[in-house]
Amino acid sequence: MPSSSSPKPFHDTVRALQWCEQGLRVLDQRRLPNVVEYETFNSAPGVAEAIASMRVRGAPAIGIAAAYGVVLAARQRYRETPDTWKDAIEADLAVLAGSRPTAVNLFWALDRMRSEIGAIEGDPEPTLLQAARFIHEEDIAANRKMGQLGASLLVGAGGVLTHCNTGSLATGGYGTALGVVRSAYRQGVTRIFATETRPWLQGARLTVWELEQDGIPATLIADSAAAYLMKTGAIQWIAVGADRIAANGDTANKIGTYALAVAARHHGVKFMVVAPTSTIDWRTETGASIKIEERGQNELLNDCFARPGSVITAWNPVFDVTPAELIDCIVTERGVVRNPDRQAMMVLADAG
C-alpha cells in the first residue's frame, strides 16, 4: 500500500475492492491500521459474509461489492446448471440482500444487476462483469463530482470535521464526505478533524489511516470532544456521509451523526451530507420509516459484563437518523440541495 512520504495525485490511492480473475479482492477493514490484508472471495455467500462481518463497509462500497457478488453467483450457477441459472441465482441475490439492512445502495445495486439478467443469452459473466465494473467506475466519477461541489461550499472555511469513514475505503474510490475533504484540502482548507467514531473506531482506525496514506494532515478527536471543538471556533463545517436518505431529506448515518447535527446547529456550524443519489430511497417518505440495524451488545460490553448471568446489557444501534431540518445541504453528483425537504429533494429526482 502507499506510504505518506509525499503528496499523491488527487490525494487518492487507496482501493478497498479490486476485481481479479479469481473473484473479488476485499481489503479487510477490521484489521486496519495495523494489518493491511486482502482476501479473495469467489462466491456470492462469501461476498455477503464479507459485508455482514464488516470486512467491507460503507454504503457505496457495499453496493459495489454486491454487484461483483452477482457476477460470482452467475459464474457458479451457469457452470452448474446452464439452462436454469437465472432461476437458481435468485437464492444468491437473497443472500446478498440480507447482508446489511440499512444501506439502500445494496438494494439499488442488486436491482441494477437483476435488470441485466433477463436479456442475457449464453454465458452471463461478461455482461454482468461489465455492469458491475460500470457501477464501480460510475461511483468514483460521482465521488469526484461531489468532492468538487462540496468543496466549493467550503471556500473560506478555516476547518472541517468529518465523522466515521466516508473515503475510498467506504466507496469505489475518492469518497463522499471524505472526497469533499480531499478536494477542500487541495484548495487550501488545512484544518481537518476526524472523530474516533465508536464503537468500531472507523475514524480512528480507517479515516486517519486513509488520510495518512495520501499525505493529508488531520487531527483525531474523541467523539465526546466534538461539541467543545465547535465551541472553540476551530471548524465551520461538518461533512458526513449517508447510508440512506429519505425522500424528505432525513438521513440515516453512522451512530453519533444526529448528536453532531444538534450540536452544530447550537454553535452555528454548517452541516453537510454527501452521498450519491443511489443513497436516496424515494420510497421511504421520512426517516421514521428507516430500519435501524443493531449489532451485538458484546461489541460494547467489557468481558466482565458479557458473561452469562450478568445484569448489565448494552444497546448498540449502528445508525441514527438526522432530521432534514438540521441539515444545511445535501451534496450529490446531480447537484446540491440546500435546506432539504420533500419539495427541494424532488429537484434531484427530476435531474435523473
Protein Blocks (a to p, Z undefined) as FASTA:
>chain_A
ZZfkbccehiiabcfbdcdfklccdddfklpckbccddddfbfklmmmmmmnomagcjkl
mmmmmmmmmmmmmmmmmmmmmmlmmmmmmmmmmmmmmmpmklmmlmmmmmmmmmmmmmpg
cjfklmmmmmmmmmmmmmmmmmmmmmmmmmmmmgoiabdcdehjfbfklmnbhpamlmmm
mmmmmnopabdcddekiaklmmmmmmmmmmmmnopacddddfklmmmmmmnopacbdcdd
dfbdcfkopacddehjlmmmmmmmmnopacdddddfklpcfklmblklpccddddfklmp
cfklmpghiabdcdddfbdcddfklpfbdcdfkbccehiafklmmmmmmmZZ
